[in-house]
Amino acid sequence: MTRTLVSAATLLASVSLAATAAARPMTAEDVAKLETVGELAVSPDGSRIAYTTSRRPDVTAGEDNGGSEDQLKLAYGPDSARDFLPADIDVSAVRFSPDGRMVSFLHKAEDEKRAVWGIPVDGGGHRKLAEIEDAHLRDYAWSPDGATLYLLAAAAPDKALDKRKKAGFDAVVYEEEADLNRLFAARVGHEVDSAPRAIDIPGHVSGIQVASDGTTAIVESAPSPLVDDSYTSKRVHILDLARGRVLRAVETPGKLGDVEISPDGSRLSLIAAVDANDPAATTLHMADVATGTYRALNAGAPEATSDAEFLPDGRLAAIVDVGAQSVLRIYSAEGDVLEEHDPGALILSDLEVGGGTIAVEAHSPEHPPELYVVSDGQFTRWTRHNPWLAEIDMGAQRTFTYTARDGQEIEGVLIEPVGSIPRGGAPVIFDVHGGPEAHESNGWQTYYSSPGQVAAGRGYAVFMPNYRGSTGYGTAFSKQHQGDYAGKEFDDLVDGKRALVEAGIADPDRVGLTGGSYGGFATAWGSTYYSQEFAAGVMFVGISNNVSKFGTTDIPNEMYLVHERKWPWEEWDHLMERSPIYHVDKAETPLLIMHGDSDTRVSPTQSYELYRHMKTRKPETPVRLVLYPGEGHGNQKAAARYDYSVRMMEWFDTYLKPGNRNAPLPAPRPELKIDEEGED
């Protein structure tokens, strides 16, 4: 018998959501106008917090299509935030100057390269602080005295190659012409330094922090600009800024995440993998700058560290995900746990420190990421974006735990339909995360490709399982999927379905699934091999053929190291048998396949293959392939996101909600609620 558990904390969250239920359901048009808190920066004295809000153009209201727009804001306390720059000035890499008198940021002015700009906190206009005339800046760091900006810039343009391209010779040489970033030191003054000093750096540097002595820096460097190297071979190097010489490296063995340097410059915190086969950088380490030696602080624990920051006194604050929840943990300078703060219904996702102030970005089942400040273990909300969410009638949300067929306990996040679960169970959408080295938290779960509260408002339950391979439960759990593509990891989904049926939540004949990337692989597998279990599928940037995927992805080494642990030529037959196209003869699940046509992670040919096999071998099973021009591994433009949301729900409304696998295909172009006034 399948066992189910519900935590007391998540029951309280469910009650809270039910108590605040409002007037109308959430729609795809609502999702299109969501605004979220992005980057955070705390002033050196802790009195101010600069942050960005991220939104996309509201194409449903007639705004021009485009990508993310990030606006700079400044907050002094709860509900005190104000716009600090106009909305049309898009910013990134927000910092405070060392004296706290200026907020700096990266910005690309019209017809210029991306440069460092600054604006005084006490009033005045923004001005350019530093630039490299021939290239965009990737990142930057202040010297401790504020006199120098260290600029990480893209490679210099190849004028001869540019001339050839203009003449029509625009052939692309795959993987051979990606250039290394460059590092410069620019003086900060009344005028922009016209001749910044070049500094030699090792390999392809993607991040820099300057130590408190002002003479050394830590840089994160990979052997090449290739994504595979960035994923698996990035390391920390200690750099002499005067001579451009590497003093030493911290030779962690696998993936590398967040890196921070202590206030006195003697230690580093590193969130890194414990070995080359660790699927994700989730273990907190402390390193000695003088020797490069390091040690793990929480190796083997059933958790995942996601961010860390040193406090002024040398203690270390860290966000730790424990399953579907999160905590704020404080370590001593020696690495011992001193405090742990439970944020309740909040999920912590970013951490910044300044003076005595700890700022976090946090979300909950009721709202997307907002700014909070932590004091004496209390989390105080400082910002309230999207006030219109008070109008939305939301489904109750909680964690749901079940036991898989082999005894492994699996946790997930469940959103119930608005109102109540009908007798006989509700239609359920499994929203399967990618990676699989990622996990779902019991926080905000509604995005353009995640049906969440939009589906709940239309009578669906939504379940997001943290199946084997997920992070948040320890390295051993995340390694359980290795060498077993589509094995126990996707059996966990079927066991989750049966647990939801047994609990009276799911109608067994009306369970569907969706997901992107590895979640798209799960959707394809559920729509072929496990077709009898799932009544509809929406697959996004997903995998259908594990043999051809290896030859068309930009992360082949990562596939070997942390996923299959074998090369394709060692197991051709096994890889084919673990590929959805191999099982298309079983496919009776109506399947909508969507993909960006410029995806380099999972080639759109993966979607072409599955579509063609289904059209040829199972012509009676509804299938549709939708491609998004110019989009990659996930849609970035507002129109493509909105179109995706509408198509996804239309597909489920057609096939899953009525439980009719044989319904006619919807029209190729869905009805979009867009302002077309003035169009020809």
C-alpha positions in Angstrom: 0.0 0.0 0.0 1.2 3.5 -0.8 1.8 5.7 2.3 1.1 9.5 2.1 2.3 12.2 4.5 1.4 15.9 4.8 3.5 18.2 7.0 1.9 20.5 9.6 3.7 23.5 8.1 2.2 23.0 4.7 -1.2 22.4 6.1 -1.0 25.8 7.7 0.0 27.2 4.3 -3.0 25.6 2.8 -5.3 27.1 5.4 -3.8 30.5 4.8 -4.4 30.2 1.1 -7.9 29.1 1.5 -8.6 31.9 3.9 -7.4 34.5 1.5 -9.2 33.1 -1.5 -10.5 36.0 -3.6 -12.7 36.7 -6.6 -11.4 35.3 -9.8 -9.0 32.6 -11.1 -5.6 33.3 -12.4 -5.1 33.4 -16.2 -2.3 33.2 -18.7 -2.7 36.9 -19.1 -2.0 37.4 -15.4 1.2 35.4 -15.7 2.3 37.6 -18.6 2.4 40.7 -16.4 4.0 39.2 -13.2 6.9 41.3 -11.8 9.5 39.7 -9.6 12.4 40.9 -7.5 15.7 40.1 -9.1 19.1 41.2 -7.9 19.9 42.5 -4.4 22.7 44.7 -3.1 23.0 46.0 0.5 24.9 49.2 1.3 28.1 48.9 3.3 26.4 50.4 6.4 23.2 48.3 5.9 20.9 51.3 5.7 19.8 50.9 2.1 19.0 48.0 -0.3 19.2 48.4 -4.0 17.4 45.8 -6.1 16.0 45.1 -9.5 12.5 44.2 -10.5 12.2 41.9 -13.5 9.3 41.9 -15.9 8.6 41.3 -19.6 6.5 43.5 -21.9 2.8 42.9 -21.4 2.0 41.9 -24.9 -1.6 41.3 -23.9 -1.9 45.0 -23.3 -0.3 46.0 -26.6 3.3 46.5 -25.4 6.1 45.7 -27.9 7.4 42.2 -27.7 10.8 41.8 -25.9 12.8 40.0 -23.3 13.3 40.7 -19.6 13.3 44.3 -18.4 15.2 44.9 -15.2 14.6 48.2 -13.4 16.7 49.6 -10.5 14.9 50.4 -7.2 16.0 51.5 -3.8 14.5 50.6 -0.4 15.1 52.1 3.1 12.6 50.0 5.0 9.3 48.1 4.7 7.1 49.5 1.9 9.6 52.3 1.2 10.9 51.1 -2.2 11.0 53.6 -5.0 12.1 53.6 -8.6 15.7 54.8 -8.7 16.0 54.9 -12.5 13.4 55.2 -15.3 11.9 51.9 -16.4 13.5 52.1 -19.9 17.0 51.9 -18.3 17.7 48.2 -18.2 20.3 47.3 -15.5 22.2 44.3 -14.2 25.1 43.5 -11.8 23.9 46.0 -9.2 26.5 46.9 -6.5 27.2 49.7 -4.0 30.5 51.6 -4.1 32.8 50.8 -1.2 31.8 54.1 0.5 28.1 53.5 0.0 27.6 56.8 -1.7 26.8 55.3 -5.2 24.9 52.4 -6.7 26.7 51.0 -9.7 25.4 48.7 -12.4 25.9 47.5 -15.9 23.9 49.2 -18.6 23.9 49.4 -22.4 23.1 52.9 -23.6 21.8 53.2 -27.1 24.4 52.6 -29.8 27.1 51.9 -27.1 28.7 48.9 -25.5 27.6 47.7 -22.1 29.5 49.7 -19.5 29.6 50.4 -15.7 27.3 53.2 -14.7 26.6 54.8 -11.3 24.0 57.0 -9.6 24.5 58.8 -6.2 22.2 57.5 -3.5 21.5 61.0 -2.2 20.3 62.4 -5.6 21.7 63.3 -9.0 21.8 61.7 -12.4 23.4 58.6 -13.5 26.8 58.7 -15.3 29.2 56.3 -17.0 32.0 55.2 -14.7 34.1 52.8 -16.8 34.0 51.0 -20.2 36.0 49.1 -22.7 35.3 50.8 -26.0 35.5 47.7 -28.2 33.5 45.2 -26.2 30.6 44.7 -23.8 31.3 44.2 -20.2 30.4 40.9 -18.6 31.0 41.7 -14.9 33.0 44.1 -12.7 34.3 44.5 -9.2 35.2 47.6 -7.1 38.6 47.9 -5.4 38.2 48.3 -1.6 39.2 52.0 -1.7 36.8 52.7 -4.6 39.5 54.1 -6.8 39.5 51.3 -9.3 37.0 49.2 -11.2 38.1 45.8 -12.5 36.3 45.1 -15.7 35.6 41.7 -17.2 35.0 42.3 -20.9 34.2 40.2 -23.9 36.9 39.4 -26.4 38.1 42.1 -28.8 36.4 42.1 -32.2 38.1 40.4 -35.0 38.1 43.1 -37.6 39.3 40.8 -40.4 36.6 38.3 -39.7 34.0 41.1 -39.5 35.1 42.3 -42.9 34.7 38.8 -44.3 31.2 38.4 -42.8 30.1 41.7 -44.4 31.2 40.3 -47.7 29.0 37.3 -47.2 31.6 34.8 -45.9 29.7 34.1 -42.7 30.4 30.4 -42.2 30.3 29.2 -38.6 33.2 27.0 -37.4 31.5 25.0 -34.6 33.1 25.3 -31.1 36.4 26.6 -32.4 35.9 30.4 -32.5 34.6 31.1 -29.1 36.9 33.7 -27.6 38.1 34.2 -24.0 37.0 37.1 -21.8 39.5 39.8 -20.8 40.2 41.7 -17.6 41.1 45.4 -17.2 41.7 47.8 -14.4 40.1 51.3 -14.9 40.6 54.3 -12.7 37.5 55.9 -11.3 37.2 59.7 -11.5 35.3 62.6 -13.0 36.2 61.3 -16.5 36.0 57.8 -17.8 39.4 56.1 -18.0 40.3 56.0 -21.7 43.1 53.5 -21.3 42.3 50.8 -18.8 45.2 48.5 -17.9 45.0 44.9 -19.2 45.5 42.1 -16.7 46.4 38.5 -17.7 43.9 36.0 -16.5 43.8 32.2 -16.7 41.4 30.6 -19.2 37.8 31.8 -19.6 37.0 33.9 -16.5 33.3 34.4 -15.7 33.4 36.1 -12.3 35.7 38.3 -10.2 35.8 39.5 -6.5 38.6 41.7 -5.1 40.0 40.8 -1.7 40.1 43.4 1.1 43.9 44.0 0.7 43.2 45.3 -2.8 46.1 43.4 -4.3 44.5 40.0 -5.0 41.3 38.8 -6.5 39.5 35.5 -6.8 38.4 34.6 -10.3 36.2 31.8 -11.5 37.8 30.3 -14.6 37.1 27.5 -17.0 39.5 26.1 -19.6 37.4 27.4 -22.5 34.2 29.4 -23.1 32.4 26.1 -24.0 29.3 25.5 -21.9 30.5 22.0 -21.0 33.7 23.3 -19.5 31.8 25.9 -17.6 29.6 23.2 -16.1 32.2 20.7 -15.2 35.7 22.3 -15.1 35.3 25.8 -13.6 37.7 26.4 -10.7 38.6 29.3 -8.4 42.0 30.9 -8.9 43.7 33.4 -6.6 45.1 36.2 -8.9 47.8 38.8 -8.2 46.2 41.9 -9.7 49.4 43.8 -10.1 51.2 41.2 -12.1 48.3 39.2 -13.6 49.8 36.0 -12.1 47.9 33.1 -10.6 49.1 32.5 -7.1 47.2 29.3 -6.5 44.0 27.5 -7.4 41.3 25.8 -5.3 41.1 22.4 -7.1 37.6 21.4 -6.3 36.7 18.1 -8.2 33.4 18.9 -10.0 30.8 21.5 -10.5 31.2 24.9 -8.9 28.5 27.2 -7.7 28.5 30.4 -5.5 31.9 31.6 -4.3 32.5 34.4 -1.7 35.6 35.8 0.0 35.7 36.6 3.7 36.0 40.2 4.9 39.6 39.7 5.9 40.5 38.0 2.7 41.7 34.8 4.4 38.9 32.4 3.6 36.5 31.5 0.8 33.1 29.9 0.9 32.4 27.7 -2.0 29.2 25.9 -2.9 30.6 23.0 -4.9 30.2 19.4 -5.9 31.9 16.8 -3.7 33.3 14.8 -6.6 33.3 14.8 -10.4 30.1 12.7 -10.5 28.1 14.9 -8.1 25.2 16.1 -10.2 25.1 19.6 -8.7 27.1 22.1 -6.7 25.1 21.9 -3.4 27.7 21.2 -0.7 29.1 24.2 1.3 32.9 24.2 1.6 35.4 26.5 3.4 38.7 27.2 1.7 42.0 28.7 2.9 43.1 31.4 0.5 46.8 31.0 1.6 47.0 27.3 0.7 44.1 26.5 -1.5 43.0 23.7 0.7 39.3 23.3 1.5 36.9 21.2 3.5 33.2 20.4 3.2 30.8 21.7 6.0 27.7 19.7 5.2 28.7 16.8 2.9 26.2 13.9 3.0 23.5 15.8 4.7 20.0 15.5 3.1 19.9 19.1 1.9 21.3 21.5 -0.7 23.1 24.8 -0.1 22.1 27.4 -2.7 23.7 30.7 -1.6 26.1 32.0 1.0 27.5 35.4 2.2 30.0 36.4 4.8 28.9 38.7 7.6 31.2 41.6 8.7 32.4 39.7 11.7 33.5 36.7 9.7 30.5 34.4 10.3 28.9 32.9 7.2 25.2 33.0 6.4 23.8 30.4 4.0 20.5 29.5 2.4 19.9 25.7 2.7 17.2 23.9 0.9 15.9 20.9 3.0 13.6 19.1 0.6 10.8 21.4 -0.5 11.5 23.9 2.3 14.4 26.2 3.1 16.3 27.6 6.1 18.8 30.4 6.9 21.8 29.0 8.6 24.7 30.9 10.3 28.1 29.2 10.6 31.0 30.4 12.7 34.3 31.4 11.1 35.5 27.9 11.8 32.5 26.3 10.0 30.4 25.2 13.0 26.6 25.8 12.9 25.7 28.6 15.3 22.1 29.3 14.4 19.3 28.2 12.1 16.3 30.3 11.2 13.0 28.8 9.9 11.3 31.3 7.5 8.0 29.5 7.8 6.0 29.5 4.5 8.8 31.4 2.7 11.3 29.8 0.3 14.6 31.7 0.3 16.3 32.0 -3.0 19.0 34.8 -2.8 21.1 36.3 0.0 23.0 39.5 0.3 24.7 41.2 3.3 25.8 44.7 4.2 26.8 46.2 7.6 24.6 44.3 10.0 21.8 43.8 7.5 20.9 40.4 6.0 18.6 40.7 3.0 17.0 37.8 1.3 14.9 37.2 -1.8 12.0 35.0 -0.9 8.8 33.7 -2.3 5.8 31.8 -1.0 2.7 29.9 -2.3 1.0 33.3 -2.3 3.5 35.5 -4.1 6.6 35.5 -6.4 10.0 36.6 -5.1 10.0 39.7 -2.9 12.6 41.5 -0.7 12.8 40.5 3.0 15.2 41.6 5.7 16.2 39.2 8.5 16.6 40.5 12.1 16.7 38.4 15.3 15.5 35.4 13.3 12.4 37.3 12.0 11.8 37.8 8.3 10.3 41.2 7.5 8.8 41.9 4.1 10.0 45.1 2.5 8.4 45.0 -0.9 4.9 44.2 -2.3 4.8 44.0 -6.0 1.9 42.5 -7.9 -0.8 43.9 -5.6 -3.4 42.6 -8.0 -2.7 39.1 -6.7 -5.1 39.9 -3.9 -7.9 39.5 -6.5 -6.9 35.9 -7.3 -8.6 32.9 -6.0 -5.8 30.4 -5.4 -5.8 26.7 -4.8 -4.5 25.4 -1.5 -0.8 24.3 -1.7 1.1 21.8 0.4 3.8 19.2 0.3 2.7 15.6 -0.4 5.0 12.6 0.4 4.6 9.0 -0.8 6.5 5.8 -0.8 7.7 4.5 -4.2 7.4 0.8 -5.1 10.9 0.0 -3.8 10.4 1.8 -0.5 12.1 5.1 -1.4 10.3 8.1 0.1 9.5 10.8 -2.5 8.3 14.3 -1.7 6.5 16.8 -4.0 4.5 19.9 -4.0 0.7 19.7 -4.6 -1.6 22.5 -5.6 -5.3 21.6 -5.3 -8.1 22.9 -7.5 -9.6 26.1 -6.5 -12.6 25.3 -4.3 -12.2 21.6 -3.5 -11.3 18.2 -4.9 -14.4 16.6 -6.5 -15.6 13.2 -5.6 -13.7 10.7 -7.7 -10.7 12.9 -7.9 -9.6 15.9 -10.0 -7.8 16.0 -13.3 -4.1 16.3 -12.4 -1.2 17.8 -14.2 2.3 16.5 -13.3 4.7 19.4 -13.7 8.1 17.6 -13.9 11.2 19.7 -13.3 14.3 19.5 -15.4 17.9 18.7 -14.6 17.1 16.3 -13.0 19.6 18.0 -10.7 17.0 20.6 -9.4 14.0 20.5 -7.1 10.6 22.0 -6.5 10.0 24.1 -3.4 6.8 24.8 -1.6 6.8 28.4 -2.8 5.6 30.3 -5.9 4.9 27.8 -8.6 3.2 29.6 -11.5 5.2 30.6 -14.5 4.7 30.6 -18.3 5.7 26.9 -18.6 4.5 25.9 -15.2 0.6 25.7 -15.0 0.4 26.2 -11.2 -2.4 28.4 -10.1 -3.7 29.0 -13.7 -4.5 25.3 -13.9 -5.9 25.3 -10.3 -8.3 28.0 -11.3 -9.5 25.8 -14.2 -10.3 22.8 -11.9 -7.0 20.9 -12.1 -4.7 19.8 -9.4 -1.0 20.2 -10.1 1.7 17.9 -8.7 5.4 18.7 -8.8 7.4 15.6 -7.7 11.0 15.7 -6.5 11.8 12.3 -8.1 15.1 10.5 -7.9 17.9 12.7 -9.2 16.5 15.8 -7.6 18.6 18.1 -5.3 17.5 19.1 -1.8 17.7 15.6 -0.4 21.5 15.0 -0.4 24.1 13.9 -3.0 23.2 10.2 -2.6 19.6 10.9 -3.6 20.6 13.0 -6.5 22.9 10.2 -7.8 20.2 7.6 -7.7 19.2 8.3 -11.3 22.7 7.8 -12.7 23.2 5.0 -15.2 19.4 4.5 -15.2 17.9 6.9 -17.7 14.1 6.7 -17.5 14.3 4.0 -14.9 13.5 4.4 -11.2 13.4 8.2 -11.7 10.3 8.0 -14.0 8.8 5.0 -12.2 8.6 7.5 -9.3 6.1 9.5 -11.4 3.8 6.6 -11.9 4.0 5.7 -8.2 3.2 9.3 -7.5 0.1 9.1 -9.7 -1.1 6.0 -7.8 -0.5 7.7 -4.5 -2.6 10.6 -5.5 -5.4 8.3 -6.8 -5.3 6.4 -3.5 -5.5 9.7 -1.5 -8.6 10.6 -3.5 -6.9 13.6 -5.2 -6.5 12.3 -8.7 -9.0 10.8 -11.2 -7.0 7.8 -12.5 -8.2 8.4 -16.1 -7.4 12.1 -16.1 -3.7 12.5 -15.2 -1.4 14.3 -17.6 2.1 15.6 -17.5 4.3 18.4 -18.7 7.9 19.6 -18.3 10.9 21.1 -19.9 14.3 19.7 -20.7 14.7 16.7 -18.5 11.1 17.2 -17.6 10.4 17.1 -21.3 12.2 13.8 -21.4 9.9 12.6 -18.6 6.8 13.9 -20.5 8.0 12.0 -23.7 8.6 8.8 -21.7 5.2 9.1 -19.9 3.5 9.6 -23.3 5.1 6.6 -24.9 6.5 3.9 -22.5 3.9 4.8 -19.8 1.2 5.9 -22.2 -1.5 3.9 -20.4 -0.9 5.9 -17.3 -1.1 9.5 -18.8 -4.0 11.0 -20.7 -2.2 14.0 -22.2 1.3 15.4 -22.4 2.9 18.8 -23.2 6.6 18.3 -23.9 9.0 21.3 -23.9 12.6 21.3 -25.1 12.7 17.6 -24.3 14.7 14.6 -25.1 13.4 11.8 -27.3 16.6 9.9 -28.4 19.4 9.5 -26.0 21.8 8.4 -28.7 21.4 11.4 -31.0 21.1 13.8 -28.0 24.7 13.1 -27.1 25.9 14.2 -30.6 23.8 17.4 -30.7 24.1 18.8 -27.2 26.5 21.4 -25.8 27.1 19.4 -22.6 28.2 15.9 -23.7 30.8 15.6 -21.0 28.3 16.6 -18.3 26.0 13.9 -19.7 28.7 11.3 -19.1 30.0 12.5 -15.8 26.8 13.1 -13.8 24.0 11.4 -15.7 24.7 8.1 -17.5 28.3 7.5 -16.4 28.9 5.6 -19.6 29.6 6.8 -23.2 27.0 6.0 -25.8 29.3 3.6 -27.7 29.5 1.4 -24.5 25.7 0.8 -24.5 24.0 1.6 -27.8 21.1 -0.8 -27.4 20.5 0.2 -23.8 20.3 3.9 -24.7 17.9 3.3 -27.5 15.7 1.2 -25.2 15.7 4.2 -22.7 14.6 6.6 -25.5 10.9 7.6 -26.0 11.1 7.1 -29.8 11.8 3.4 -29.1 8.4 3.0 -27.5 6.3 5.1 -29.9 4.3 1.9 -30.8 2.7 2.2 -27.3 1.9 5.9 -27.7 -1.8 6.7 -27.2 -1.3 9.9 -25.2 -2.1 13.1 -27.1 1.2 15.0 -27.1 1.9 18.6 -27.8 5.6 19.2 -28.5 7.1 22.7 -28.2 10.7 23.7 -28.8 12.9 26.8 -29.5 14.5 26.4 -32.9 17.8 27.8 -31.6 18.2 25.5 -28.6 21.8 24.3 -28.2 21.3 22.3 -25.0 18.6 20.0 -26.4 18.5 20.2 -30.1 15.1 20.8 -31.7 15.8 17.7 -33.7 14.9 15.8 -30.6 11.4 17.1 -31.0 11.4 16.6 -34.8 12.3 12.9 -34.2 9.5 12.2 -31.8 7.0 14.1 -33.9 7.9 12.2 -37.0 7.9 8.8 -35.3 4.5 9.4 -33.9 3.0 10.8 -37.1 4.3 7.7 -39.0 3.9 4.9 -36.5 0.9 6.1 -34.5 -1.1 8.4 -36.9 -4.2 8.0 -34.9 -2.7 9.5 -31.8 -3.0 13.4 -31.7 0.4 15.1 -31.9 1.5 18.6 -32.8 5.0 20.2 -33.0 5.3 24.0 -32.4 8.6 25.7 -32.9 9.6 29.2 -31.5 11.9 31.1 -33.9 15.0 32.5 -32.2 14.3 30.9 -28.9 16.7 28.6 -27.1 16.5 26.2 -24.2 13.4 28.0 -22.8 11.5 31.0 -24.2 12.8 34.5 -23.4 10.5 36.8 -25.4 7.2 37.8 -23.9 5.1 36.8 -26.9 6.6 33.3 -27.1 6.0 32.8 -23.4 2.4 33.9 -23.5 1.8 31.8 -26.6 3.3 28.8 -24.8 1.1 29.3 -21.7 -2.1 29.5 -23.8 -1.2 26.4 -26.0 -0.4 24.3 -22.9 -3.7 24.9 -21.1 -5.7 24.6 -24.4 -4.1 21.1 -24.9 -5.0 20.0 -21.4 -8.5 21.4 -21.7 -9.0 19.5 -24.9 -7.7 16.1 -23.9 -7.1 15.9 -20.2 -10.0 17.7 -18.5 -12.7 15.8 -20.4 -10.7 12.5 -20.4 -11.0 12.2 -24.2 -7.8 11.0 -25.9 -9.6 11.0 -29.2 -10.8 14.6 -29.3 -10.0 16.5 -32.5 -6.8 18.7 -32.6 -7.3 22.3 -31.5 -6.9 24.9 -34.2 -3.2 25.5 -35.1 -3.4 29.1 -33.8 -4.9 29.5 -30.3 -7.1 32.5 -29.3 -4.8 35.1 -27.8 -6.1 38.1 -25.8 -3.9 40.7 -27.3 -4.5 44.4 -28.0 -4.5 44.4 -31.8 -5.7 48.0 -32.2 -3.8 49.8 -34.9 -2.6 46.6 -36.6 -3.0 46.2 -40.4 
